[in-house]
Amino acid sequence: MGATLLHGVDFTSAPSRRKPITVADGRPRTEGGGAVLGVERIHALPDLDAFDRWLRRPGPWLAACDFPFGLPRPLLAELGWPHEASGGSTAWAVTIRHLASMTRAQMVEKFRAYCDARLPGAKFAHRATDRPAGSSPSMKWVNPPVALMLHAGAPRLLASGVDVPGLNAGDPHRVVLEGYPGYAARMLAGRRSYKADERSRQTRERREARSEIVERLVRGEHPFGVRLVVGDAQRIACVEDASGDSLDAVLCLLQAAWAWQRRAERYGLPHAVDPVEGWIVSVPATRP
């Protein structure tokens, strides 16, 4: 599998020292005839400037980041936002530049008006990847506020010049894919809740769920095709971090390893990825 450095990134739109962007680093290798992912460290990026600097590090490296990279095509059409390739820019780049030209508040106002004009049960537009992944609509600004994450993250990917397969060609030695740890967690522990930011919801049952996920990763009992090798410090962090940020970074790292195994096949992305919506890596084109 090679020695390229892999990353999993648990992103937040407003990082701080209390709630930073969490990154898991690892390298793939072959051991005993099977694919192994060695977790080297879990560390924090305290602000968005640090994330910018992190994106610009020389490669080769590949990362899976937990935030939506694109918006639903039906939403873009309804709002009249640009979403076609123009002037040498890809359709995704045109859309992301337009999104970056407005404040968060202006973006949310547009999304709220879109939802207010629709019937209950059909408020949000969805990307093609959302239903098979079980992910929230990328236009959702609360519970969880993934639209704010997109607004903070996607323009930084574009500005950094990284390669975003299926969306925008960039430096082939710095590759960034959209990850979603919730999808990976369901493949390991079903729909059991395993994390909470609120202290009152940080229960023994959620800790047990995190512990079970880590054990299955270490034993290789999952469909991602790679066994996790993790040191004591990283294992403890994944289990004892009740927010789930450390474990989510490792789950994104797992998705990065899955993609790296398929790097000669478009990183495992479906052939018909919408060039403005994007796709969550390791998610099949139909619900499993």
N, C-alpha and C positions, 0 to 999 in steps of 0.2 A: 504493500500500500504506500510505501515511501515514508519520508520523514517530515513532510510539510506540517507546519504548525497549524492546528485547528483551534477554533474558539467557539464557545457558546456564550451568547450575550443576553442577559435578562435586563431589558431596557426599562427606563422610566422617563417620562417627559419632563420631569422637574427634579433631577437628581440632587442629592444633598449628602452630607456626611452621615446623616441618620438613615437615609434611604438612597444609596448610591446605585449607579449602574453596576451590575455584578457580572464578572467575566470568568469563565472557566477555560483554562488552556489545557491542551492535550496533544499527544502525537499518536498516530496509528502505527501499528506494527503487526507482524505475524509472529505467533507464539504457539508452539505445539501443533502447527498446521492450521491454526484458526486465526481469525482476525481479532486483534486486541486493541483497545483504546486506553492508553495510559494517561490518567489525569495528572497534570504536573502541578497546577496550583489553581486556587480560586481567589480572585482579587477584586478590588473596587475601583471604579472611576467616579470621583466625587462630583463632577459637573460636566456640562455639555462641551465645554472647551477641552476637557481631558478626553472626551469621546472623539472630538475632532482630531486631536493629536494622535490618538490610538488608531483611527482609520488611516492616517497618512503614513504609518510605519511601513518601511520597505517589506516586500514579500520575500519568499512565497508564504502565503497563509490563506486560509479559507475560514469564514465565520458564518454561523447561523444566528440571526438576531431576532429577538422576540418583539417585533412590532410590525404592523401591516405596512407594506411597501406601496400599495396602490389603492385607488378608490373604485367603487363599482361603476362599470360603464353606463348603466341606466341612470345613475345619479349625475354623472358628468354631462350626459346628454340633456337631462331635464334642467340642470342649472345653466346650460350653455357654456360650460367651461371648455377650454381648448383640450382636445384629446386625440389629435391626429399629428403624425410626424410632419415637421415643418422646418425649413431652413437648415437642413442637415441634422436636426435634433430628432431623437426618437419621440414617439407619442408619449411615453412615460415622462421623459425629460420636460416636454412642453407642459404637461399637466402639473408636474411637481414644481416647476418654476412659477406657474400661476398660483398654486397653493401657497408657496413661500412668500408671495407678494402681499398676502393679507395677514392680519393678526389672528391669533387664536380666537379671539372674541368674534371677529368678522366671519371666520370659518364656521364657528358654532352657530351663529345667527342664520347662515345660509342652510345649514343642516337641519336646524330646528324648524325653519319655515317649510322645508321639504317634508318633514315628518308631520307637521301640523296640518298639511293639506291632504293627508292620507288617513284611511280608515284604521281603526285598531286592528292589530294583527298583521298589518302590511305597512307599518310606519317606515321601516328601514329598507334601503336597497342593500343587496348582498352581492359579493363577488362570487364567481364560479367556485372558488376554492373553499368558501366558508362552510357550506353544508357538509361536504365530505370530511372537512377538518373538524367540524363542530366548533368553529371559532365565531367570535362576535363580529358583527358588521364593522368594517373599517371606518364607517362614518359615525360610529357611536361615541358620544363625548362624555358619557357617564356610565359607571357600573358595567364594565370597566371603561375608562376613558381612552380607548385605543386610537380615536381620531387625534387626540392631543399627542399621542406617541408618534403617529404618522407625521404630524405637522413638525414635530421636533426632530425626527430621525431621517425621513426620506430626503429632505433637502440637503442634509449633511452627507448622505451617501452620494448624491449627485455632485456636490461641490468637491468631494474628496477624490473623485476620479476612479473609484473602485469599479470593478466589473460586477454588474448585477445581471446574472444570466436570465435571459428571457425578456429583459426590460431595457437594459442600457449597457453597451459595450464600454469597458474601461480597461484599466491595468489588469492583464490576465494573471498577474502574480498576487493580486489582492482581490479576492472573490468574496462577495457577500450575498447570502441567500436568506430568504425569510424563513424563520423558524417559528414554532409554536409548541411550547413545552406541554400545554394542556393536552394536545393530541398524543404526544409521546406518553404522558402519564396515564391516559386512558388505556393505551396498549399494555401497560404494565399493571395497573391496579383498578381497572374499570372506572366507574364514576365516583369512587370514594373521594371525599374532600381531603386534601393533604396539606393545606396551608391557609393562613389567615394573617392579615396585618393587625387586626384588632386583638389586643391581649386577651380579652374575654372569650374569644373564639379559638384560642390556641390550646386545643384540648389534647388529651392523651391519645384519643382515637386518631387525630390528624398526625401526631408524631408516629404512631404505629404504622400509618399508611406510608409516611415518608421512609420509614425503616424498611418496609416491605419492598418499596420501589427500588431502594438502593441494593437490597439483597438480590433482587431479580436482575438488576443491571450487572452485578458482580458475577452472578452465575451464568449470565448470558441467556436468561430465560425470557426472551422477547423477540419480536420480529425484525429488529434493526440490524442483525447480522454481525454484531461485534460485542465482545465481552469487555466489560469495564474493569480496569485495574486502578485502584484508588488507594491512596495512603490513609493512615488513621486520621490525620488532621482533616483531610477533605471529606472523608466518610462522616466524621463527627459533625462537620459544618452542615452537610446535606441533611442530616437527621435532626440536629438541634436548632437549626435556623428555622424558627416557626413561621416566618414570613414566606418561606419557600423559595426565596431568591437564589440561594446557593444551589439548591436542587434544580430549580428551573434553568439556571445557567448550564448545569451539567446535562440536563435533558436536551438543551439546544446544542451542546457539544456533541451529544449522541447523534442528533440529526445532521450535524456537520460531517461526522464520520460516515454516516450512511451516504451522504452526497459525494464525499470524496471517493468512496468505493465505486461510484458511478460517474466519475468525472469525464470519462470518454463517451458517456451517453447523456449529455446535457445535465449532468448531476442528478439524474433520475427524474427530472421534471417532465411532465406530460408534453407531447409534441405540440399540442394546441393551446399553449399558455397565452391568455389574452395579454397583448403588449402594453396595456395600461393598468390592468388589474394585478398581474403577477400571480404567484402560486406559492403555497407553503410547502417547503421541501419535505419529502418522505410521505406526503399525503397522496393516496391514489386518486385517480380522476373520478372514481365513484366511491360512495360511502362503504367502508369495509363491513 
